[in-house]
Amino acid sequence: MSDPSKVLDELERLSKAATPGPWRWWTSNSWRRLSSDPSGKDGDVLCPDKHPIDGHPDCCIKQEDMAHIAAANPETVLALVELARAVIAERSASRHFGKVIGNPDAAYLARDKLLAETERVNAALKKLGGIGG
């Protein structure tokens, strides 16, 4: 996926299919469980189990939750954080530019800042688009 909007659409689709959060880790009897807040400690997201055939430890997790966890990897989350920061900075520069229109020198400085922030947004979008494909 090289189109950032497709990456975001896929993350949204996976998030909506996964067990609603927030999620919390619970431990009891030395078993860790990942549960949604509404369910409490039952491990409705991820819980330990013994494999039905050989009895070895395994985990129970829905395919939708597995896909969501895999998609929300650190690279993706960091790209989204970088994109959000760049968008916030660009909006701030835009507001500043609007305030200084009456002063040509300040307007040029604001324009340069806005252009630099736009480049950061574009770089973040490019990074995000490169995730997963």
BELLIN-V112136 format. One record per backbone hydrogen bond with DSSP energy under -1.0 kcal/mol. CO is the residue of the C=O (numbers start at 1). NH is the residue of the N-H. E is the energy in kcal/mol with one decimal. If there is no record, write none. Layout:
co = {CO CO}
nh = {NH NH}
e = {E E}
//
This chain:
co = {3 4 5 6 7 8 9 10 11 12 13 14 22 24 26 28 31 33 34 34 35 36 46 47 49 51 56 58 60 62 63 64 65 66 67 68 73 74 75 76 77 78 79 80 81 82 83 84 85 86 87 88 89 90 91 92 93 94 95 96 100 103 104 105 106 107 108 109 110 111 112 113 114 115 116 117 118 119 120 121 122 123 124 125 126 128 130}
nh = {7 8 9 10 11 12 13 14 15 16 17 18 37 35 33 31 28 26 45 46 24 40 34 60 58 55 51 49 47 66 67 68 69 70 71 72 77 78 79 80 81 82 83 84 85 86 87 88 89 90 91 92 93 94 95 96 97 98 99 100 103 107 108 109 110 111 112 113 114 115 116 117 118 119 120 121 122 123 124 125 126 127 128 129 130 131 133}
e = {-1.9 -2.6 -2.4 -2.5 -2.5 -2.5 -2.5 -2.7 -2.3 -2.3 -1.6 -1.4 -2.5 -2.8 -2.8 -2.2 -1.9 -2.9 -2.0 -2.3 -2.8 -1.3 -3.2 -3.4 -3.0 -2.0 -3.6 -2.2 -1.8 -2.2 -2.5 -2.0 -2.6 -2.4 -2.2 -2.0 -2.5 -2.8 -2.0 -2.3 -2.4 -2.7 -2.4 -2.6 -2.6 -2.3 -2.6 -2.5 -2.5 -2.5 -2.5 -2.2 -2.5 -2.4 -2.3 -2.3 -2.7 -2.0 -1.4 -1.2 -2.1 -2.8 -2.3 -2.0 -2.6 -2.6 -2.5 -2.2 -2.7 -2.6 -2.3 -2.4 -2.3 -2.1 -1.7 -2.3 -2.6 -2.4 -2.5 -2.6 -2.3 -2.4 -2.7 -2.6 -1.2 -1.2 -1.1}
//
